[in-house]
Amino acid sequence: MGIVALVMLAAEGGRTFRHEIRTPYIQIALAGIAAASLTYVSQQGSRFNWFDDGHIILLTLTGLLAVILLLLWEFQFASDRLILPASPLGNPDYCFALVVSLVAGFALSGSAFLIPAFALNVLNFTATDAGALLLPSGAMLGCALLVAGIGVKKSGINPLALAPAGVVFFASAMWFMSGSTSDSGAVDLEFPLLLRGFGLGFLFVGLTLFALTLLPAKALPFGIGLFDLGKQVGGLAGTALLQTYLDQQLVYNRTILASHLGVGEVVLEERLKAVAGQLEARGLDGVVSGKVALSVLRQAVDRQAVTISFNEAFLAIVLLFLVAAPCLILCKRLLSLLSAVQVNISSQAAIAGKRR
């Protein structure tokens, strides 16, 4: 659809379109190489144990090299053909919203990865049921976007004031999700998922309006694109880090649980005898039932280890906001201070110019 839109735009603009916009082909190629390489690394790195695999190392180096060349080309060699001919980064409010979008993207994509994976691996949902699980959250997200947008327009409040409310709603949803068990069902997850959608709606409306409202018209298209890129980068980082965290915690939790199942444990022996007795009642041989009971116990341990790992991953998102909040406040103050210093320097330079 994007390619079709570009073709239609080029056809409508005719010669004027091609004359006014000088396409930075080299930067676009470098950005495409960087995006493709680093996206693959972030999504598949955990599968190949990250940098233990040669092709992951190669793609990482390729992506980083493309990013470095893109920055050099953008700021040193191609002053007449820039990807951002009207940069929005001179606005401190936009820069702050861009930083926050990384955290918001982490939370959005990270939770969108965890929830279906939890439904598939712990609750034994089908792929269709796991996908449908997020539908109410998506509907609530749409409603929250509408409510927040109308609320800002009617009340005239600072859009950024919605962001803390969105963070509280979203973090509360992840807190509730962290208490899920292997016996949870769709009904148990409904409220946290609705709360998640509502929180994300408030968060992204507040950030988007705060970031883009005061941008000049020339910088607005580039500000929108860069803001979306920030959310995507945060989302890729969130998915990659949470997937790796899950893998590590699964091994750790399985080891901890297994350490409590040593030979001679009374509870363990009773559990094995109970399962073996049930299997013998169904007609299995005594020796076979003992082996099957041991296999059933291992599956139960694995399922509990997976459940605990997902709960810890949900809790990690909550802790992310607790750590990020003071850092973002400090970032906001530093950007405001830097902006004030730049304005002061510009004013002094203008006054000195007039005196001369």
C-alpha positions, 0 to 999 in steps of 0.5 A: 500500500505504501508503494502504491501511495508513492506511485500515485503521489508521484503521478499526481505531482508530475514535474513539480513533484520531482523537481521540488523533492530531491530523493536521497537515494543513498540514505534511503538505501542505507536506512533500508539495510540498517532496518532490515539487518537490525530488525532480523537480529532483534527478532531472531537473535534469541533463537540463535543464542545471539552472538554465538552465531556467525550470521547474527554477528555479521548482520549486526555489524552490517546494520551498525555500519549502515547506521554510521554511514547514514549519519555521516552522509546525512550530517557531513556529505549531503547538505543538499539532499537530506532525509530530514531537510527540516529537522524537528530535533530543535524543539525540546518538547519533541525531543523529550516525547521522542525519548518517551516514545522509545519506552512506550514502544517497548511497553506496547510491543513487549506486552503484545509479544508476551500476552499471546505467548503466555496464552499459547505456552501456559494456557494452551490456547489455540493460535486463533484464541490467543489472537482473539485474546487481544481484540478487546484490548484493541477495541478499548485502545481505540475508545481511549484514543477517541476519549483522550483526543476529544478530552484534550480538544475540549478542555485545552489541557496539556496533552502530556498530562495524559501520559502519567495516567496512561502509564498508571493504567498500563503498569497496573494491567501488567501488575495484574497479569503478573499474578496469572497462574497456569489455571487462569482463563480468558475471563481472568485476563479480560480486566487487565487487557481492557486496562492495558488498552485504555492506558495505551490510548491515553499514553500515545495520544498525550505523547503524540499531541505533545510532540507534534502540536508545536512543530512548524509545518515544514518539520511536521512530516519529518517529525511524524516519521521520526516519532513513529520510528522511535516507537518501532525501535523501542518495540523491537528492543522490547520484544528482543529483551523480553524474549531473551529474559524469558529464555534465561528465567525459564532455565533458572526457574526450572533449575530452582523447582527441580532442586526441590524434587530430590530423591527421597522427598516425601511429597514427591514420592506421594505425588508419583504414587498418586499419579501412577495409581491413577494410570494403573486404574486405567489399565497401564502396567505398574512399571510403565505407569511409574515411568509415565508418572515421572514424565507427567511430573516433569511436564508439570514442573516445566509448565510451572517454570514457564508460568513463573517466567512469564509472570516475572516478564510482566513484572519487569515491564512494571519495573521498567516504568518505575525506573524510567519515570525519574530518568525521564523527568531528569531528561525533561529538565535537562532538555528545558535547561539546554533550550533556555541556555540556547535561547539566552545565547541567541539573545545575547548574540542578537543584542551584540549584533545590534550594538555593532 
